[in-house]
Amino acid sequence: MGLFDGLMGNATEANHKEITKQLADVLIPDEHVDLAFKLVRDLVVFTDYRLIIVDKQGVTGKKVIYKSIPYKSISRFSVETSGHFDLDAELKIWISSGVEPAELLQFRKDKNITQIQKALAAAVLS
C-alpha cells in the first residue's frame, strides 16, 4: 500500500538509515534524522535541529531544492485535515513574524498529517 499511497500524494514514513545516507551532504556532524516522510519524490525530514524539506524538480528529479528551517525560527504552524469534498490536507509553516506562510505542504487524504503535526509541535514547542 505504501507505493500506491505515495503515487496518490499521501505521505509514507521513510527509512531513517536510507534518508540519512541520502542527506549525507546536507546533515551536519552529529545531526540525526528523527522522522521522515516521503511524498512521491519529495521528503519532509525532522532532525534533532531542523526541518528539512527536499523538493525534487523536473522530469528526472536531478534538480533538488533543500529547504532548511531551524525549529527556533518557526513561529507558528497550522494543519488542515481533509474532508469529504476537500480531499487535500495542508500544513502551513510561518517563519518569525511573517504574515504569509513560508511553506505550504499539501497531502491528499493523509493519515500521517496528525503524526507530522505532532512531530512539528514537539520540535517547535520544546
Order of alpha helices (4+ residues) and beta strands (2+ residues): alpha-beta-alpha-beta-beta-beta-beta-beta-beta-beta-alpha
